[in-house]
């Protein structure tokens, strides 16, 4: 039963599926959109119920990245979903900025950014909660759904090693960059690993690599633009990828190429639509300076 079937008449508001989604909408979101509390929906007129129902569908999609009232998804790319949970909030957000700012072009991808303490375990909980919601409303996960966690090594080595088997069991892709996300940006520009980089000590590797990359690339890296070169980065990253026995990437290796290959079908068309406009705006800005 799809969304339209649920709202054909006022009695549809009593159906369990409708109530289940409505109940999970945060109270703050209901108030923001002018939605009534659950006990008030039966008294609404057909017209008002239809208007509220459209808002419910919008909020449900924005909150969970899926039309939760659609109880059946076909096993093709159009109906598959992608959740990316990132432990970084700076470079990662910059890299995916054009996707985040043009959500209408990328309706199948949802991002969550987790910061603070106990980041690795909180990212796992966020992913598991999202998967649970989809299973609760639809009863199954599609084989081509993508659930991924992005993390730097930094000081999280112990937590990451503990997380690897957990993520495998939950079918969550744990995408690790060693030492940091910037190594992925590096491979947008260079074919070989950074043999000329020499950190002063192991503890400062991540911090010093970020500085090194900014000086290594003329004019500095521009993450939001770099995403247009992701195919080049995929090839370079793959060619330089090495890992230990526990699926842990060795220094100056990242697993980002695995993620980007998986999500390319979700973002390829949208990025093509944005690309020309992005470069035109960049040229216009440079002319004004």
Secondary structure by P-SEA (a helix, b strand, c coil): cccccccccccccccaaaaaaaaaccaaaaaaaccccccccccccaaaaaaaaaaaaaaaaaaccccccccccccccccbbbbbbbccccaaaaaaaaaaacccccccbbbbbbbccaaaaaaaaaaaaaaaaaaaacccccccbbbbbbbbcccaaaaaaaaaaaaaaaccccccccccaaaaaaaacccccccccccccccaaaaaaaaaaaaaccccccccccccaaaaaaaaaaaaccccccccccccccaaaaaaaaaccccaaaaaaaaaaaaaaaaaaaaac
